[in-house]
Amino acid sequence: MDKNLNKYADRIVNAFLKNKIISPLPKKFTKKISNAQKFRKLCESKINKPISGFKAAGTGIPVLKKLNEKEPFYATVYKHNVLKNKKGVKINKFTMGIELEVCYLIKKNFFNSKTKVTKKNIKKFITYILPCIEVVGYRQKKKGIKSLGDLCSDFGANIKFILGPKKKFSNQNVKNLKTAIANKKINQVVNGNTNTVYIDPMNSLRFVLRKLQIDKIKLNKDFYVFTGSSVGVVPILGKGIYKGVINKIGSVSTKIN
């Protein structure tokens, strides 16, 4: 293994675990998505913390086209970065923004399934659906997105996830639902739609579960899948409470400090 690869992986893993900011990673690890995927998997292999689930990232089709990529990627979400509804998140100047997503809780028996996940059989693995806020940002001293690998190599650029109230899954339609996230204190409102999420959140879920099968990932418990932002990456223009609402799914909020 490339010694430099290991060295930089140890550096960003330490930043991830201790909530620190480091100098930017070399572009050879981040520019090409294939290299970034290898780097992310190496980093995740070095973390011995409980896993809550997985996130889809880069799910906006216009963004994928702009970055000349064909599909999103997934990244592991760790329990220490998952918070209950209305909990606060401390940000820094390398925090990119806030997102509003549809999230699913998936049965652990998914990992025993030997059949390929399809739109027809996916529903039997879902127990709950819920709204979620994701606060996104780097552990590096850099801003903006020049490649999908920028996000992938930095643990999917996930800082914290805030879970809204769960609803029992009963085949809820998640296509073409209106969404919005707002900070009333500073009069910031951004509207969105679930159809901006890699066709729709259910398709994004299928994508993540299929990748878990391909990569032979196994967990011994139920897990969350975060399907991607319905409002894009919304800049955090001020501190205070941000509330997200997904029509027919519910609402979720966090206090940004």
Secondary structure, DSSP 4 states (H G I P E B T S, - for coil): --HHHHHHHHHHHHHHHHT--BPPPPGGGTSSHHHHHHHHHHHHHT--S-EEEEEEES--HHHHHHTT-SS-EEEEEEGGGEEETT-EE---TTEEEEEEEEEEEE-GGGGG--SPP-TTTGGGGEEEEEEEEEEEE-SBS--S-SSHHHHHTTGGGEEEEEE---EE-S----TT-EEEEEEGGGTEEEEEEGGGSTTSHHHHHHHHHHHHHHTT---SS-EEEEEEESS--B---SSEEEEEEETTTEEEEEEE-
